[in-house]
Every structure is written in C-alpha cells, then in structure tokens.
C-alpha cells in the first residue's frame, strides 16, 4: 500500500458558514490575494484553479465573500497590482472575472521592507493612490519583533508614508508589533484626530489599543484568526475592553484574514476534519471565506447589550464589521 499524502486535499478549502447572508456578508478588510494564490499554486501545482480569478470564483464567492481589501506592501512595488486592479474597474469585469466580488486594494511599504523605501517606490505608490480601486495607504508601520529593517529606518519611513497618506486623505492601514510607544507617538504627531485608521491584526497590549481608540474616533481594530489561538489572549481582552453594552452598535472592529496566514482554529472543528482524510491535518493557507469562524469567536466574547435577551452571534458581528468596513474604506 502506498503512503498517505501528508498534504490535505484542496477540497477542504471549500468552507461555508451558516451565519453568512446578504445582511451578514464576508468583507475581508486585509488580505494578500497574490501571495495566497501563489501559496496555493506552490502547494497544489496540479490544483483545480489555474488563475487568481478561478481561485476567487471557486472558493471566495461560494463562501459568501462580497468584498476584499487586497494589500500590496512590498518594496519595490510589485507591478502585478495593476493587472488585478485594472481587471476590477467596471461592474461587468467584476461580474465576469471576479464572480461579482468587489475587489479593492491598499498599497504601502511594510516595516520589514522599510530599508527598500526610496523616492522611486514612493512615486509608484503615489501613482497607485489615484486608481479608482485604491482605498488606502498601507500596510505600513513598525515591527520591533523581527527588526527586519533598522528601527530608525522603520520610523523614518513610517512617518514619511503617514505624511503622504494624510496629505491625500487616504485611510491608513497600520502594522504595529511590539512598538506601542513609537507607533502611538508617530500617529499622534502626524495624523489628524479624525483621520480613518485601521490597526491591522492587533496583537499588542489592550491598554495600547484603548489609548488609540480614545484618541482617534475613526480608528478600527483589525481582528484576524489569531484571536482564536490559545497563545494569544491580548486580542480577546482588547475586544472585551472596547465593548460597551450600552452602545452595542459601536464595536470598533473590522474583520480580516491576513491570508495566506493564520487559519482560524475553529475551522478544525468542522466534521470534515474528523474524517480519515482530514484528521490530524492542517490547512497550509487561509482565505477570505474563513472570516466567519473569527466572527464566531468574537461573538462568544461579547455580553448581551442592556435590555437584550439574545447575545451576539457571528452574523451580528459580521453585520457590524461590514458597516465599519464601509465607514473606514468606503467598500
């Protein structure tokens, strides 16, 4: 008998959550679509989907994904961004190529890549900012966990990008990790209080999150599948702390995957993962259709609002997050 494959079948990527509906759609506010598709093709070279459009139509649209905000954050800028963006300009293109899903993007330079930022890179980003599918500048920020670029360079490049984005009145997509003080200082020094800000994939201290929320009324905390990991308690505490039962509609979060990273842990409670083909195996990448399992986890953190008998569920979280995504990015 031949050995069983260690790679899980790609059919396991077809997920559907019962909470998804027209009033509670999946809006992924931070995903890396090119990297996700490339990771899929690397893992499944003979896979079913040969183009990014087939990938989206086959996995995203059937799962209930209505909008994504794709993130381009490399330095130098990848020319591929234009192919994706130009293919989503008209309603006809979005219907025929993207299966009706709304494709939007942001662009900036990640703190890991800050050492590669220069005038030419900035010029390319500024050009992208004029594209009709561009809804923000980022992801940009500070990452003192890996320090892939020197900290002074990270700070200089972050400040430079903030000034550009503020001048253009573009929403900000912020990456911050173990850099609370410097991130807070630069945001407060450069960014007007009413500016729209997305603190992406928040995993730092709840007190830091609350200071930012208190200062910036149009700031939203991005919640990814990492909230479901037992190794991360700060994000759950942040969500509990920001929630005020008397103002239940003001839950200042947006939902995101950061795909291809961070598959939500509750995915593995699906019956398919108890079968011989799925038991003990892990998905090698995440995609936007997995957002509802993060929403489910968030719902379980929240108490009912005052006077309510029913608590939160995934549909309610996704509905609020959907409205927040519209307020933040206009998507």
C-alpha positions in Angstrom: 0.0 0.0 0.0 1.2 3.5 -0.8 1.8 6.1 1.9 -0.9 8.5 2.6 -0.3 12.0 1.4 0.6 14.5 4.2 -0.9 17.3 2.2 -4.6 17.9 2.9 -6.9 17.7 -0.2 -7.7 21.0 -1.7 -11.4 20.2 -1.3 -11.0 21.1 2.4 -10.7 24.8 1.3 -14.4 24.8 0.4 -15.9 26.1 3.5 -19.4 27.5 4.2 -20.6 29.1 7.4 -24.4 29.1 8.2 -24.2 32.7 9.5 -23.3 34.2 6.1 -26.2 36.0 4.4 -26.9 39.1 2.3 -27.2 41.1 5.6 -24.1 39.4 7.1 -21.7 39.0 4.2 -18.0 38.4 4.4 -15.9 41.5 4.0 -12.2 40.8 4.4 -10.5 44.1 5.1 -7.0 42.8 4.9 -5.8 40.0 2.7 -2.8 39.3 0.4 -4.5 37.8 -2.6 -1.5 37.4 -4.8 0.5 35.7 -2.0 -2.4 33.5 -1.2 -2.9 32.3 -4.7 0.8 31.8 -5.2 0.9 29.8 -1.9 -2.0 27.7 -3.3 -0.2 27.0 -6.6 3.0 26.1 -4.8 1.3 23.6 -2.5 -1.0 22.3 -5.2 0.8 22.6 -8.6 -1.8 20.4 -10.3 -4.6 22.2 -8.4 -8.0 22.9 -9.8 -7.6 26.7 -10.0 -5.0 28.0 -12.5 -5.8 31.7 -12.4 -6.5 34.1 -9.5 -9.9 34.7 -10.9 -10.8 31.0 -10.9 -9.5 30.8 -7.3 -11.8 33.6 -6.2 -14.8 32.3 -8.1 -14.2 28.8 -6.8 -13.5 29.5 -3.1 -14.4 33.0 -2.2 -17.7 33.7 -3.9 -19.4 30.5 -2.9 -18.4 31.1 0.7 -20.2 34.4 0.7 -17.3 36.9 0.2 -18.7 40.1 -1.2 -15.7 42.5 -0.8 -12.0 42.2 -0.1 -9.3 44.8 0.5 -6.1 43.4 -1.0 -2.8 44.6 0.4 0.3 45.4 -1.6 3.1 46.2 0.8 6.3 45.2 -0.9 9.3 47.3 -1.7 9.8 47.7 -4.6 6.2 47.7 -5.6 5.0 44.6 -7.5 3.8 45.5 -11.0 1.1 42.8 -10.7 -1.0 45.2 -8.7 -2.1 46.9 -11.8 -3.3 43.7 -13.5 -5.6 42.9 -10.5 -6.8 46.5 -10.1 -7.4 47.2 -13.8 -9.5 43.9 -14.0 -12.0 45.2 -11.4 -12.8 48.7 -12.6 -16.2 48.0 -14.2 -19.2 46.2 -12.9 -19.0 43.9 -16.0 -15.4 43.0 -15.2 -16.2 42.3 -11.6 -19.1 40.0 -12.6 -17.2 38.1 -15.3 -13.8 37.8 -13.8 -14.4 38.1 -10.0 -17.8 36.4 -9.8 -19.4 39.6 -8.6 -17.0 40.1 -5.7 -15.8 43.6 -5.0 -12.0 43.9 -5.4 -10.3 46.9 -3.6 -6.7 47.5 -2.6 -4.4 49.4 -0.4 -0.7 50.0 -1.0 2.3 50.9 1.1 5.6 49.5 2.3 5.6 47.1 5.2 8.1 47.8 8.1 10.0 44.7 7.2 10.7 46.3 3.8 11.4 49.8 5.1 15.0 49.6 4.2 14.0 49.4 0.5 11.8 52.5 0.6 13.0 55.4 -1.7 11.7 58.1 -3.9 11.0 55.7 -6.8 9.0 53.4 -4.5 7.1 56.3 -3.2 6.3 57.5 -6.7 4.9 54.1 -7.6 2.7 54.2 -4.6 1.5 57.7 -5.3 0.6 56.6 -8.8 -1.4 53.7 -7.4 -3.3 56.0 -5.0 -5.0 57.6 -8.0 -6.5 54.2 -9.1 -10.3 54.0 -8.6 -10.0 50.7 -6.7 -7.4 52.1 -4.2 -9.0 52.8 -0.8 -6.0 53.4 1.4 -2.3 53.6 2.2 -0.6 50.6 3.8 0.2 48.4 5.3 2.9 50.5 7.0 4.2 50.9 10.5 6.7 49.5 13.0 7.7 45.9 13.7 10.1 45.5 16.6 9.6 41.8 17.0 11.6 40.8 13.9 13.5 44.1 13.3 14.0 43.1 9.6 14.7 46.8 9.0 16.6 49.0 11.4 14.3 50.8 13.9 15.4 54.3 12.9 14.7 53.5 9.3 11.3 52.0 10.1 10.4 55.1 12.0 11.6 57.5 9.2 9.7 55.5 6.5 6.6 55.2 8.6 6.5 58.9 9.2 7.1 59.7 5.6 4.2 57.4 4.5 1.9 58.8 7.1 2.5 62.3 5.8 1.8 61.3 2.2 -1.4 59.5 3.2 -2.6 62.3 5.4 -2.0 64.8 2.6 -4.0 62.6 0.2 -6.7 62.0 2.9 -6.3 58.3 2.4 -7.3 55.8 5.2 -4.3 54.3 7.0 -3.6 50.6 7.2 -1.2 50.2 10.2 1.1 47.3 11.1 2.4 47.6 14.7 4.1 44.8 16.7 5.9 45.3 20.0 6.3 49.0 19.1 3.5 50.6 21.1 5.2 53.8 22.2 6.7 54.8 18.9 3.6 53.8 16.9 1.4 55.9 19.3 3.8 58.8 19.2 4.1 59.0 15.5 0.4 58.6 14.9 -0.4 61.4 17.4 2.3 63.7 16.0 1.3 63.3 12.3 -2.2 62.1 11.9 -5.3 64.4 12.5 -7.6 63.0 15.2 -10.5 62.5 12.8 -8.5 60.5 10.2 -9.6 57.0 9.3 -7.2 54.3 10.7 -7.2 50.5 10.6 -4.8 48.9 13.1 -4.4 45.7 11.3 -4.1 42.3 13.0 -3.9 43.7 16.5 -2.0 41.5 19.0 -0.4 44.1 21.3 -1.5 45.3 24.8 -5.2 46.1 25.4 -4.2 49.3 27.1 -2.4 50.5 23.9 -5.5 49.7 21.8 -7.7 51.6 24.2 -5.4 54.7 24.1 -5.6 54.7 20.3 -9.4 54.3 20.4 -9.8 57.1 22.9 -7.7 59.5 20.8 -8.9 58.6 17.3 -12.7 58.4 17.0 -12.4 56.9 13.4 -10.0 54.1 14.4 -10.8 50.5 14.0 -9.1 47.4 15.4 -8.5 44.6 12.8 -9.3 41.1 14.1 -7.8 38.1 12.4 -7.9 34.4 13.1 -5.0 34.9 15.5 -7.6 35.8 18.1 -8.7 32.2 18.2 -5.2 30.9 19.2 -4.6 29.8 22.8 -1.2 31.5 22.6 -2.8 34.9 22.2 -5.0 36.4 24.9 -4.3 40.1 24.4 -6.6 40.4 21.4 -9.6 38.8 23.2 -9.0 41.1 26.2 -8.9 44.1 23.8 -12.2 43.2 22.3 -13.8 42.7 25.7 -12.5 46.0 26.9 -13.6 48.1 24.0 -17.2 46.8 24.1 -19.7 49.0 25.9 -23.0 47.2 26.3 -24.9 50.5 26.4 -23.6 51.3 22.9 -23.6 47.9 21.3 -23.6 49.3 17.7 -20.2 50.9 18.4 -18.0 47.8 18.3 -15.0 49.4 16.6 -13.6 46.3 14.8 -13.2 45.2 11.3 -12.7 41.5 10.3 -9.7 40.3 8.3 -7.7 37.2 7.5 -4.2 38.5 6.6 -4.3 35.5 4.3 -2.4 33.4 3.4 -1.6 33.4 7.2 -3.5 32.4 10.3 -6.2 29.9 9.7 -8.9 30.4 12.4 -8.5 27.5 14.8 -12.3 26.7 15.0 -12.2 25.6 11.3 -10.7 22.3 12.6 -14.0 21.6 14.5 -15.8 21.1 11.2 -16.9 17.5 10.6 -14.6 17.1 7.6 -11.6 17.3 9.8 -12.8 14.3 11.7 -12.7 12.1 8.6 -9.7 9.9 7.8 -8.7 12.3 5.0 -8.8 15.3 7.4 -7.9 14.1 10.8 -4.7 15.5 12.2 -4.0 17.6 9.1 -3.7 21.3 8.9 -4.6 23.7 6.0 -1.4 25.2 4.5 -3.1 28.5 3.9 -6.1 30.7 4.8 -8.5 32.5 2.5 -11.2 35.1 2.9 -14.1 32.6 3.2 -12.8 31.7 6.7 -13.7 35.1 8.2 -16.9 33.8 9.9 -15.1 31.5 12.2 -13.2 34.5 13.6 -16.6 36.3 13.9 -18.0 33.4 15.8 -15.1 33.6 18.3 -15.6 37.3 18.7 -19.3 36.8 19.3 -18.6 34.5 22.2 -16.5 37.2 23.9 -19.4 39.7 24.0 -22.2 40.0 26.5 -25.7 41.0 25.5 -26.5 44.7 25.4 -28.5 46.2 28.2 -32.1 45.1 28.0 -31.4 42.3 25.4 -32.1 38.7 26.0 -30.2 37.4 23.0 -26.4 37.8 22.9 -24.1 38.1 20.0 -23.6 35.6 17.2 -21.4 35.5 14.1 -24.0 37.1 11.9 -24.3 40.1 14.2 -20.6 40.6 14.4 -20.2 40.4 10.6 -23.0 42.9 10.1 -21.4 45.4 12.4 -18.0 44.8 10.9 -19.4 45.2 7.5 -20.8 48.6 8.3 -17.4 49.5 9.9 -15.6 48.5 6.7 -17.9 50.8 4.8 -17.2 53.7 7.2 -13.5 53.0 7.1 -12.7 52.3 3.5 -15.9 53.0 1.7 -16.2 49.4 0.5 
